[in-house]
Amino acid sequence: MMNDSLQYPTLARLLAINNRVHDLENQLLRESVPTTALLNQSSIETAPLNRIAEMQAEIDQGVRASLVTCWMGVVDDD
């Protein structure tokens, strides 16, 4: 059971994390994936950086932060 003094801050933190992860997922869906046919040496040097791996890592970090937040918000009654 969640301690009353931790309940609202925990829920607020979970909501903030969830919103951030949702925003990252939307950004990820809009990110274009370069095809190997278009990637030659000159285009690699001038192509904009693809952030897919970075966004996936941030999403994973958000999921872990949510789990830790839930875990920290649970009070062990034993």
Secondary structure, 3 states (H helix, E strand, C coil): CECHHHHHHHHHHHHHHHHHHHHHHHHHHHCCCCCCCCCCHHHHHHCCCCCHHHHHHHHHHHHHHHHHHHHHHECCCC
